[in-house]
Amino acid sequence: MSKYDDIIEKVFFNNYREGDQKVSFDRDELVQAFDVLKINRIKNLGDIPYTYRFRRDLPVTIKNKAPENSDWIIIGTGRGSYEFRQATPGKIEPSHNRQLIKILDATPEIVKRYAPGMDEQALLTKVRYNRLIDLFTGLTCYSIQNHLRTSIDTIGQIKIDEIYLGINKRGTHFVLPCQAKSPGDSFGIVQVMQDIEFCKIRYPNTIYKPIALQFLTENNVAILELSVEEDKDKFSLSVVEEKHYKLVSKNDISDQEIKNICDQE
């Protein structure tokens, strides 16, 4: 068990009472846990809750205190303050049985040569050049910002990989915060919640659609629209829509395939 596990476990069980659905704590309690456990204190205390919000699973001892089919998550409730909350589920992965929609790859060859691979930046680049957000949503979309880092009073520090604005044929405005993940990673409910809260504050007159992006292979991309609901202090994460795209060359899609697609319209 790492020292982060020791600290977060100490803080949780200092505050948890059997049957609790939410458990509050603050930065000062992290300091106290370091002192009680006689562990050398780190400078960036906020990295501990951040790690369990976005990067690492909570210790098993904490996970075991959640009801069946539920997970504990950590949400920010302000600067230096947090809550353990229950979610069903806390994370979602793309499904494995979706039809692959073939799209002619519009990524410039020079970009493919010098930006290969399947990391998050390569994913955002291919999605942007191929207008996959437009295709997925049926909206005309424009990327306005990427790698946004900011703070929200009710949450604390947040990060959004890319933000699109969209418009439909009726002139309705949409904001689409996107989270990109490497293959094998999961999409967490905490990220979706922070994206929604950011949109409510920054773009109050738009409709928001949180979007999740992931490479399945170097040329196959899964796109999901996610939503979060809250009921009796418990959050639930669900998939509104999911599609998988395959980026192909002109020789990899036949006339018959194109005709079949047209016939389905």
ChimeraX commands (.cxc) that place a marker at each C-alpha (Angstrom):
marker #1 position 0.00,0.00,0.00 radius 0.5
marker #1 position 1.40,3.43,-0.94 radius 0.5
marker #1 position 1.54,6.34,1.45 radius 0.5
marker #1 position -1.32,7.93,-0.51 radius 0.5
marker #1 position -3.43,4.86,0.26 radius 0.5
marker #1 position -2.50,5.11,3.95 radius 0.5
marker #1 position -3.48,8.79,4.10 radius 0.5
marker #1 position -6.78,8.56,2.22 radius 0.5
marker #1 position -7.78,5.47,4.20 radius 0.5
marker #1 position -7.04,7.24,7.50 radius 0.5
marker #1 position -9.07,10.29,6.50 radius 0.5
marker #1 position -12.01,8.18,5.30 radius 0.5
marker #1 position -12.33,6.05,8.42 radius 0.5
marker #1 position -11.86,9.05,10.72 radius 0.5
marker #1 position -15.13,10.41,9.32 radius 0.5
marker #1 position -17.10,7.38,8.12 radius 0.5
marker #1 position -19.98,5.94,10.11 radius 0.5
marker #1 position -21.62,2.68,9.04 radius 0.5
marker #1 position -24.28,3.35,6.43 radius 0.5
marker #1 position -23.03,6.82,5.43 radius 0.5
marker #1 position -23.57,7.75,1.79 radius 0.5
marker #1 position -21.33,10.79,1.91 radius 0.5
marker #1 position -18.24,11.53,3.94 radius 0.5
marker #1 position -16.76,15.04,4.12 radius 0.5
marker #1 position -13.12,16.00,4.72 radius 0.5
marker #1 position -10.77,18.90,4.09 radius 0.5
marker #1 position -7.10,19.60,3.44 radius 0.5
marker #1 position -6.32,20.08,7.15 radius 0.5
marker #1 position -7.35,16.46,7.79 radius 0.5
marker #1 position -4.78,15.31,5.25 radius 0.5
marker #1 position -2.12,17.16,7.24 radius 0.5
marker #1 position -3.31,15.53,10.47 radius 0.5
marker #1 position -3.21,12.08,8.85 radius 0.5
marker #1 position 0.43,12.58,7.85 radius 0.5
marker #1 position 1.31,13.57,11.40 radius 0.5
marker #1 position -0.59,10.72,13.08 radius 0.5
marker #1 position 0.88,8.10,10.72 radius 0.5
marker #1 position 4.36,9.68,11.03 radius 0.5
marker #1 position 4.72,9.93,7.25 radius 0.5
marker #1 position 6.77,12.76,5.73 radius 0.5
marker #1 position 4.33,15.40,4.54 radius 0.5
marker #1 position 4.21,16.20,0.81 radius 0.5
marker #1 position 4.07,19.79,-0.47 radius 0.5
marker #1 position 1.08,19.38,-2.80 radius 0.5
marker #1 position -1.61,17.97,-0.53 radius 0.5
marker #1 position -4.23,18.44,-3.22 radius 0.5
marker #1 position -2.52,15.76,-5.28 radius 0.5
marker #1 position -3.88,13.07,-2.95 radius 0.5
marker #1 position -7.62,13.61,-3.60 radius 0.5
marker #1 position -6.81,14.47,-7.23 radius 0.5
marker #1 position -5.10,11.10,-7.67 radius 0.5
marker #1 position -8.16,9.19,-6.46 radius 0.5
marker #1 position -10.56,11.37,-8.40 radius 0.5
marker #1 position -8.91,10.80,-11.76 radius 0.5
marker #1 position -5.98,8.37,-11.76 radius 0.5
marker #1 position -6.16,5.58,-9.21 radius 0.5
marker #1 position -8.75,3.35,-7.54 radius 0.5
marker #1 position -9.44,3.89,-3.86 radius 0.5
marker #1 position -8.06,1.27,-1.42 radius 0.5
marker #1 position -10.07,-1.94,-1.15 radius 0.5
marker #1 position -10.89,-1.21,2.49 radius 0.5
marker #1 position -12.79,1.90,1.38 radius 0.5
marker #1 position -14.35,0.28,-1.68 radius 0.5
marker #1 position -15.74,-2.48,0.51 radius 0.5
marker #1 position -17.84,0.07,2.41 radius 0.5
marker #1 position -19.91,0.84,-0.69 radius 0.5
marker #1 position -23.13,-1.13,-1.35 radius 0.5
marker #1 position -23.17,-3.77,-4.07 radius 0.5
marker #1 position -22.90,-2.31,-7.61 radius 0.5
marker #1 position -21.80,1.05,-6.19 radius 0.5
marker #1 position -18.45,2.83,-5.99 radius 0.5
marker #1 position -17.03,5.52,-3.77 radius 0.5
marker #1 position -15.87,8.64,-5.61 radius 0.5
marker #1 position -14.30,11.86,-4.37 radius 0.5
marker #1 position -15.81,15.17,-5.46 radius 0.5
marker #1 position -14.58,18.68,-4.78 radius 0.5
marker #1 position -16.92,20.84,-2.71 radius 0.5
marker #1 position -14.80,23.99,-2.66 radius 0.5
marker #1 position -11.21,25.08,-2.26 radius 0.5
marker #1 position -9.51,22.50,-0.06 radius 0.5
marker #1 position -12.74,20.66,0.79 radius 0.5
marker #1 position -14.01,17.33,-0.54 radius 0.5
marker #1 position -16.61,14.60,-0.12 radius 0.5
marker #1 position -16.62,10.86,-0.62 radius 0.5
marker #1 position -19.89,10.11,-2.43 radius 0.5
marker #1 position -21.46,6.96,-3.84 radius 0.5
marker #1 position -21.98,6.40,-7.57 radius 0.5
marker #1 position -23.52,3.60,-9.64 radius 0.5
marker #1 position -21.24,3.05,-11.44 radius 0.5
marker #1 position -18.26,5.31,-10.84 radius 0.5
marker #1 position -16.65,4.48,-14.20 radius 0.5
marker #1 position -17.70,3.42,-17.69 radius 0.5
marker #1 position -15.81,1.85,-20.60 radius 0.5
marker #1 position -16.77,1.71,-24.30 radius 0.5
marker #1 position -18.77,-1.36,-25.26 radius 0.5
marker #1 position -17.25,-4.11,-27.39 radius 0.5
marker #1 position -20.13,-4.89,-29.74 radius 0.5
marker #1 position -20.69,-1.68,-31.69 radius 0.5
marker #1 position -20.74,-1.47,-35.48 radius 0.5
marker #1 position -17.72,0.35,-36.91 radius 0.5
marker #1 position -18.76,3.30,-39.08 radius 0.5
marker #1 position -16.20,3.81,-41.86 radius 0.5
marker #1 position -15.05,7.41,-42.37 radius 0.5
marker #1 position -12.54,8.52,-45.02 radius 0.5
marker #1 position -9.49,9.63,-43.05 radius 0.5
marker #1 position -8.93,13.37,-43.51 radius 0.5
marker #1 position -5.89,13.53,-41.22 radius 0.5
marker #1 position -3.04,15.21,-43.19 radius 0.5
marker #1 position -0.25,12.79,-44.07 radius 0.5
marker #1 position 2.39,15.04,-42.51 radius 0.5
marker #1 position 0.49,14.94,-39.21 radius 0.5
marker #1 position 0.33,11.13,-39.35 radius 0.5
marker #1 position 4.06,10.97,-39.97 radius 0.5
marker #1 position 5.14,13.23,-37.13 radius 0.5
marker #1 position 2.34,12.62,-34.61 radius 0.5
marker #1 position 1.80,8.85,-34.64 radius 0.5
marker #1 position 0.64,6.75,-31.73 radius 0.5
marker #1 position -2.44,6.45,-29.58 radius 0.5
marker #1 position -1.96,9.02,-26.84 radius 0.5
marker #1 position -4.58,11.58,-25.87 radius 0.5
marker #1 position -3.10,14.35,-28.02 radius 0.5
marker #1 position -3.08,12.14,-31.12 radius 0.5
marker #1 position -6.70,11.22,-30.42 radius 0.5
marker #1 position -7.83,14.85,-30.12 radius 0.5
marker #1 position -5.96,15.69,-33.33 radius 0.5
marker #1 position -7.63,12.94,-35.39 radius 0.5
marker #1 position -11.06,13.74,-33.97 radius 0.5
marker #1 position -10.59,17.40,-34.92 radius 0.5
marker #1 position -9.32,16.85,-38.49 radius 0.5
marker #1 position -12.06,14.30,-39.24 radius 0.5
marker #1 position -14.85,16.37,-37.68 radius 0.5
marker #1 position -15.95,13.35,-35.68 radius 0.5
marker #1 position -17.72,15.50,-33.08 radius 0.5
marker #1 position -19.87,16.98,-35.88 radius 0.5
marker #1 position -20.63,13.51,-37.27 radius 0.5
marker #1 position -21.43,12.04,-33.87 radius 0.5
marker #1 position -23.74,14.83,-32.70 radius 0.5
marker #1 position -25.24,15.96,-36.02 radius 0.5
marker #1 position -24.22,19.53,-35.11 radius 0.5
marker #1 position -21.84,21.98,-36.77 radius 0.5
marker #1 position -19.05,22.18,-34.20 radius 0.5
marker #1 position -16.05,24.41,-33.60 radius 0.5
marker #1 position -13.13,23.75,-31.26 radius 0.5
marker #1 position -12.57,26.82,-29.10 radius 0.5
marker #1 position -10.13,25.64,-26.41 radius 0.5
marker #1 position -8.05,22.65,-25.43 radius 0.5
marker #1 position -6.20,21.58,-22.31 radius 0.5
marker #1 position -8.19,24.00,-20.18 radius 0.5
marker #1 position -7.14,24.24,-16.55 radius 0.5
marker #1 position -9.22,26.41,-14.26 radius 0.5
marker #1 position -10.91,26.46,-10.87 radius 0.5
marker #1 position -14.56,26.42,-9.86 radius 0.5
marker #1 position -15.53,27.66,-6.41 radius 0.5
marker #1 position -17.82,24.70,-5.72 radius 0.5
marker #1 position -15.35,22.08,-6.97 radius 0.5
marker #1 position -11.76,23.34,-7.01 radius 0.5
marker #1 position -9.27,22.79,-9.82 radius 0.5
marker #1 position -10.51,21.13,-13.01 radius 0.5
marker #1 position -9.07,20.11,-16.39 radius 0.5
marker #1 position -10.91,19.67,-19.70 radius 0.5
marker #1 position -9.11,18.20,-22.71 radius 0.5
marker #1 position -11.04,20.11,-25.38 radius 0.5
marker #1 position -14.17,22.23,-25.68 radius 0.5
marker #1 position -16.36,22.51,-28.77 radius 0.5
marker #1 position -19.24,24.86,-29.43 radius 0.5
marker #1 position -22.02,23.55,-31.68 radius 0.5
marker #1 position -25.08,24.84,-33.46 radius 0.5
marker #1 position -28.01,22.96,-35.01 radius 0.5
marker #1 position -30.29,23.86,-37.92 radius 0.5
marker #1 position -32.64,25.74,-35.58 radius 0.5
marker #1 position -29.83,27.93,-34.28 radius 0.5
marker #1 position -29.67,26.30,-30.84 radius 0.5
marker #1 position -26.27,26.60,-29.17 radius 0.5
marker #1 position -24.48,23.65,-27.56 radius 0.5
marker #1 position -21.27,23.28,-25.59 radius 0.5
marker #1 position -19.41,19.97,-25.75 radius 0.5
marker #1 position -16.65,19.40,-23.19 radius 0.5
marker #1 position -14.51,16.45,-24.30 radius 0.5
marker #1 position -12.43,14.06,-22.25 radius 0.5
marker #1 position -9.89,11.92,-24.12 radius 0.5
marker #1 position -8.60,8.61,-22.76 radius 0.5
marker #1 position -5.87,6.22,-23.82 radius 0.5
marker #1 position -6.84,2.63,-24.69 radius 0.5
marker #1 position -7.84,0.61,-21.64 radius 0.5
marker #1 position -8.69,3.60,-19.45 radius 0.5
marker #1 position -12.17,4.21,-18.04 radius 0.5
marker #1 position -14.31,7.34,-18.08 radius 0.5
marker #1 position -14.99,8.54,-14.55 radius 0.5
marker #1 position -18.15,10.14,-13.26 radius 0.5
marker #1 position -16.15,12.86,-11.45 radius 0.5
marker #1 position -14.84,14.22,-14.74 radius 0.5
marker #1 position -18.33,14.31,-16.23 radius 0.5
marker #1 position -19.68,16.10,-13.17 radius 0.5
marker #1 position -16.95,18.74,-13.30 radius 0.5
marker #1 position -17.54,19.27,-17.04 radius 0.5
marker #1 position -21.26,19.79,-16.45 radius 0.5
marker #1 position -20.67,22.24,-13.60 radius 0.5
marker #1 position -18.16,24.20,-15.72 radius 0.5
marker #1 position -20.67,24.46,-18.59 radius 0.5
marker #1 position -23.43,25.67,-16.28 radius 0.5
marker #1 position -21.21,28.50,-15.05 radius 0.5
marker #1 position -19.31,29.48,-18.21 radius 0.5
marker #1 position -22.05,28.83,-20.82 radius 0.5
marker #1 position -25.38,29.19,-18.96 radius 0.5
marker #1 position -27.49,29.75,-22.10 radius 0.5
marker #1 position -26.37,26.64,-23.98 radius 0.5
marker #1 position -27.25,22.95,-23.94 radius 0.5
marker #1 position -24.30,20.90,-22.70 radius 0.5
marker #1 position -23.28,17.47,-23.94 radius 0.5
marker #1 position -20.32,15.86,-22.12 radius 0.5
marker #1 position -18.34,13.80,-24.64 radius 0.5
marker #1 position -15.89,10.94,-24.02 radius 0.5
marker #1 position -13.29,9.93,-26.62 radius 0.5
marker #1 position -11.07,6.86,-26.78 radius 0.5
marker #1 position -8.86,5.05,-29.27 radius 0.5
marker #1 position -9.88,1.41,-29.71 radius 0.5
marker #1 position -7.03,0.92,-32.19 radius 0.5
marker #1 position -4.87,3.50,-33.96 radius 0.5
marker #1 position -7.62,4.15,-36.51 radius 0.5
marker #1 position -10.75,3.18,-34.54 radius 0.5
marker #1 position -12.34,5.75,-32.24 radius 0.5
marker #1 position -15.15,5.33,-29.71 radius 0.5
marker #1 position -17.26,8.39,-28.92 radius 0.5
marker #1 position -19.78,8.48,-26.09 radius 0.5
marker #1 position -22.16,11.12,-24.80 radius 0.5
marker #1 position -22.48,10.73,-21.02 radius 0.5
marker #1 position -24.87,12.03,-18.39 radius 0.5
marker #1 position -25.06,12.13,-14.60 radius 0.5
marker #1 position -28.14,11.95,-12.40 radius 0.5
marker #1 position -28.40,12.40,-8.63 radius 0.5
marker #1 position -30.94,10.64,-6.43 radius 0.5
marker #1 position -30.88,10.57,-2.62 radius 0.5
marker #1 position -27.20,11.56,-2.29 radius 0.5
marker #1 position -26.13,8.95,-4.85 radius 0.5
marker #1 position -24.92,9.68,-8.38 radius 0.5
marker #1 position -25.40,7.51,-11.46 radius 0.5
marker #1 position -23.37,7.65,-14.68 radius 0.5
marker #1 position -25.03,6.59,-17.92 radius 0.5
marker #1 position -24.39,6.52,-21.68 radius 0.5
marker #1 position -26.77,8.67,-23.73 radius 0.5
marker #1 position -25.32,7.60,-27.09 radius 0.5
marker #1 position -22.27,5.68,-28.29 radius 0.5
marker #1 position -20.77,5.23,-31.75 radius 0.5
marker #1 position -17.53,3.74,-33.05 radius 0.5
marker #1 position -15.73,5.11,-36.11 radius 0.5
marker #1 position -13.07,3.53,-38.33 radius 0.5
marker #1 position -10.79,5.94,-40.22 radius 0.5
marker #1 position -9.99,4.42,-43.63 radius 0.5
marker #1 position -8.30,5.29,-46.91 radius 0.5
marker #1 position -10.30,5.65,-50.12 radius 0.5
marker #1 position -9.34,2.08,-51.10 radius 0.5
marker #1 position -10.75,0.60,-47.89 radius 0.5
marker #1 position -14.38,1.39,-48.55 radius 0.5
marker #1 position -16.08,-0.13,-51.58 radius 0.5
marker #1 position -18.81,1.25,-53.82 radius 0.5
marker #1 position -21.11,-1.47,-52.51 radius 0.5
marker #1 position -20.51,-0.42,-48.90 radius 0.5
marker #1 position -21.34,3.17,-49.81 radius 0.5
marker #1 position -24.50,2.04,-51.61 radius 0.5
marker #1 position -25.55,-0.08,-48.61 radius 0.5
marker #1 position -25.19,2.92,-46.33 radius 0.5
marker #1 position -27.25,5.09,-48.67 radius 0.5
marker #1 position -29.96,2.44,-48.87 radius 0.5
marker #1 position -30.29,2.51,-45.06 radius 0.5
marker #1 position -31.03,6.23,-44.99 radius 0.5
marker link #1:1,2 radius 0.2
marker link #1:2,3 radius 0.2
marker link #1:3,4 radius 0.2
marker link #1:4,5 radius 0.2
marker link #1:5,6 radius 0.2
marker link #1:6,7 radius 0.2
marker link #1:7,8 radius 0.2
marker link #1:8,9 radius 0.2
marker link #1:9,10 radius 0.2
marker link #1:10,11 radius 0.2
marker link #1:11,12 radius 0.2
marker link #1:12,13 radius 0.2
marker link #1:13,14 radius 0.2
marker link #1:14,15 radius 0.2
marker link #1:15,16 radius 0.2
marker link #1:16,17 radius 0.2
marker link #1:17,18 radius 0.2
marker link #1:18,19 radius 0.2
marker link #1:19,20 radius 0.2
marker link #1:20,21 radius 0.2
marker link #1:21,22 radius 0.2
marker link #1:22,23 radius 0.2
marker link #1:23,24 radius 0.2
marker link #1:24,25 radius 0.2
marker link #1:25,26 radius 0.2
marker link #1:26,27 radius 0.2
marker link #1:27,28 radius 0.2
marker link #1:28,29 radius 0.2
marker link #1:29,30 radius 0.2
marker link #1:30,31 radius 0.2
marker link #1:31,32 radius 0.2
marker link #1:32,33 radius 0.2
marker link #1:33,34 radius 0.2
marker link #1:34,35 radius 0.2
marker link #1:35,36 radius 0.2
marker link #1:36,37 radius 0.2
marker link #1:37,38 radius 0.2
marker link #1:38,39 radius 0.2
marker link #1:39,40 radius 0.2
marker link #1:40,41 radius 0.2
marker link #1:41,42 radius 0.2
marker link #1:42,43 radius 0.2
marker link #1:43,44 radius 0.2
marker link #1:44,45 radius 0.2
marker link #1:45,46 radius 0.2
marker link #1:46,47 radius 0.2
marker link #1:47,48 radius 0.2
marker link #1:48,49 radius 0.2
marker link #1:49,50 radius 0.2
marker link #1:50,51 radius 0.2
marker link #1:51,52 radius 0.2
marker link #1:52,53 radius 0.2
marker link #1:53,54 radius 0.2
marker link #1:54,55 radius 0.2
marker link #1:55,56 radius 0.2
marker link #1:56,57 radius 0.2
marker link #1:57,58 radius 0.2
marker link #1:58,59 radius 0.2
marker link #1:59,60 radius 0.2
marker link #1:60,61 radius 0.2
marker link #1:61,62 radius 0.2
marker link #1:62,63 radius 0.2
marker link #1:63,64 radius 0.2
marker link #1:64,65 radius 0.2
marker link #1:65,66 radius 0.2
marker link #1:66,67 radius 0.2
marker link #1:67,68 radius 0.2
marker link #1:68,69 radius 0.2
marker link #1:69,70 radius 0.2
marker link #1:70,71 radius 0.2
marker link #1:71,72 radius 0.2
marker link #1:72,73 radius 0.2
marker link #1:73,74 radius 0.2
marker link #1:74,75 radius 0.2
marker link #1:75,76 radius 0.2
marker link #1:76,77 radius 0.2
marker link #1:77,78 radius 0.2
marker link #1:78,79 radius 0.2
marker link #1:79,80 radius 0.2
marker link #1:80,81 radius 0.2
marker link #1:81,82 radius 0.2
marker link #1:82,83 radius 0.2
marker link #1:83,84 radius 0.2
marker link #1:84,85 radius 0.2
marker link #1:85,86 radius 0.2
marker link #1:86,87 radius 0.2
marker link #1:87,88 radius 0.2
marker link #1:88,89 radius 0.2
marker link #1:89,90 radius 0.2
marker link #1:90,91 radius 0.2
marker link #1:91,92 radius 0.2
marker link #1:92,93 radius 0.2
marker link #1:93,94 radius 0.2
marker link #1:94,95 radius 0.2
marker link #1:95,96 radius 0.2
marker link #1:96,97 radius 0.2
marker link #1:97,98 radius 0.2
marker link #1:98,99 radius 0.2
marker link #1:99,100 radius 0.2
marker link #1:100,101 radius 0.2
marker link #1:101,102 radius 0.2
marker link #1:102,103 radius 0.2
marker link #1:103,104 radius 0.2
marker link #1:104,105 radius 0.2
marker link #1:105,106 radius 0.2
marker link #1:106,107 radius 0.2
marker link #1:107,108 radius 0.2
marker link #1:108,109 radius 0.2
marker link #1:109,110 radius 0.2
marker link #1:110,111 radius 0.2
marker link #1:111,112 radius 0.2
marker link #1:112,113 radius 0.2
marker link #1:113,114 radius 0.2
marker link #1:114,115 radius 0.2
marker link #1:115,116 radius 0.2
marker link #1:116,117 radius 0.2
marker link #1:117,118 radius 0.2
marker link #1:118,119 radius 0.2
marker link #1:119,120 radius 0.2
marker link #1:120,121 radius 0.2
marker link #1:121,122 radius 0.2
marker link #1:122,123 radius 0.2
marker link #1:123,124 radius 0.2
marker link #1:124,125 radius 0.2
marker link #1:125,126 radius 0.2
marker link #1:126,127 radius 0.2
marker link #1:127,128 radius 0.2
marker link #1:128,129 radius 0.2
marker link #1:129,130 radius 0.2
marker link #1:130,131 radius 0.2
marker link #1:131,132 radius 0.2
marker link #1:132,133 radius 0.2
marker link #1:133,134 radius 0.2
marker link #1:134,135 radius 0.2
marker link #1:135,136 radius 0.2
marker link #1:136,137 radius 0.2
marker link #1:137,138 radius 0.2
marker link #1:138,139 radius 0.2
marker link #1:139,140 radius 0.2
marker link #1:140,141 radius 0.2
marker link #1:141,142 radius 0.2
marker link #1:142,143 radius 0.2
marker link #1:143,144 radius 0.2
marker link #1:144,145 radius 0.2
marker link #1:145,146 radius 0.2
marker link #1:146,147 radius 0.2
marker link #1:147,148 radius 0.2
marker link #1:148,149 radius 0.2
marker link #1:149,150 radius 0.2
marker link #1:150,151 radius 0.2
marker link #1:151,152 radius 0.2
marker link #1:152,153 radius 0.2
marker link #1:153,154 radius 0.2
marker link #1:154,155 radius 0.2
marker link #1:155,156 radius 0.2
marker link #1:156,157 radius 0.2
marker link #1:157,158 radius 0.2
marker link #1:158,159 radius 0.2
marker link #1:159,160 radius 0.2
marker link #1:160,161 radius 0.2
marker link #1:161,162 radius 0.2
marker link #1:162,163 radius 0.2
marker link #1:163,164 radius 0.2
marker link #1:164,165 radius 0.2
marker link #1:165,166 radius 0.2
marker link #1:166,167 radius 0.2
marker link #1:167,168 radius 0.2
marker link #1:168,169 radius 0.2
marker link #1:169,170 radius 0.2
marker link #1:170,171 radius 0.2
marker link #1:171,172 radius 0.2
marker link #1:172,173 radius 0.2
marker link #1:173,174 radius 0.2
marker link #1:174,175 radius 0.2
marker link #1:175,176 radius 0.2
marker link #1:176,177 radius 0.2
marker link #1:177,178 radius 0.2
marker link #1:178,179 radius 0.2
marker link #1:179,180 radius 0.2
marker link #1:180,181 radius 0.2
marker link #1:181,182 radius 0.2
marker link #1:182,183 radius 0.2
marker link #1:183,184 radius 0.2
marker link #1:184,185 radius 0.2
marker link #1:185,186 radius 0.2
marker link #1:186,187 radius 0.2
marker link #1:187,188 radius 0.2
marker link #1:188,189 radius 0.2
marker link #1:189,190 radius 0.2
marker link #1:190,191 radius 0.2
marker link #1:191,192 radius 0.2
marker link #1:192,193 radius 0.2
marker link #1:193,194 radius 0.2
marker link #1:194,195 radius 0.2
marker link #1:195,196 radius 0.2
marker link #1:196,197 radius 0.2
marker link #1:197,198 radius 0.2
marker link #1:198,199 radius 0.2
marker link #1:199,200 radius 0.2
marker link #1:200,201 radius 0.2
marker link #1:201,202 radius 0.2
marker link #1:202,203 radius 0.2
marker link #1:203,204 radius 0.2
marker link #1:204,205 radius 0.2
marker link #1:205,206 radius 0.2
marker link #1:206,207 radius 0.2
marker link #1:207,208 radius 0.2
marker link #1:208,209 radius 0.2
marker link #1:209,210 radius 0.2
marker link #1:210,211 radius 0.2
marker link #1:211,212 radius 0.2
marker link #1:212,213 radius 0.2
marker link #1:213,214 radius 0.2
marker link #1:214,215 radius 0.2
marker link #1:215,216 radius 0.2
marker link #1:216,217 radius 0.2
marker link #1:217,218 radius 0.2
marker link #1:218,219 radius 0.2
marker link #1:219,220 radius 0.2
marker link #1:220,221 radius 0.2
marker link #1:221,222 radius 0.2
marker link #1:222,223 radius 0.2
marker link #1:223,224 radius 0.2
marker link #1:224,225 radius 0.2
marker link #1:225,226 radius 0.2
marker link #1:226,227 radius 0.2
marker link #1:227,228 radius 0.2
marker link #1:228,229 radius 0.2
marker link #1:229,230 radius 0.2
marker link #1:230,231 radius 0.2
marker link #1:231,232 radius 0.2
marker link #1:232,233 radius 0.2
marker link #1:233,234 radius 0.2
marker link #1:234,235 radius 0.2
marker link #1:235,236 radius 0.2
marker link #1:236,237 radius 0.2
marker link #1:237,238 radius 0.2
marker link #1:238,239 radius 0.2
marker link #1:239,240 radius 0.2
marker link #1:240,241 radius 0.2
marker link #1:241,242 radius 0.2
marker link #1:242,243 radius 0.2
marker link #1:243,244 radius 0.2
marker link #1:244,245 radius 0.2
marker link #1:245,246 radius 0.2
marker link #1:246,247 radius 0.2
marker link #1:247,248 radius 0.2
marker link #1:248,249 radius 0.2
marker link #1:249,250 radius 0.2
marker link #1:250,251 radius 0.2
marker link #1:251,252 radius 0.2
marker link #1:252,253 radius 0.2
marker link #1:253,254 radius 0.2
marker link #1:254,255 radius 0.2
marker link #1:255,256 radius 0.2
marker link #1:256,257 radius 0.2
marker link #1:257,258 radius 0.2
marker link #1:258,259 radius 0.2
marker link #1:259,260 radius 0.2
marker link #1:260,261 radius 0.2
marker link #1:261,262 radius 0.2
marker link #1:262,263 radius 0.2
marker link #1:263,264 radius 0.2
marker link #1:264,265 radius 0.2
view
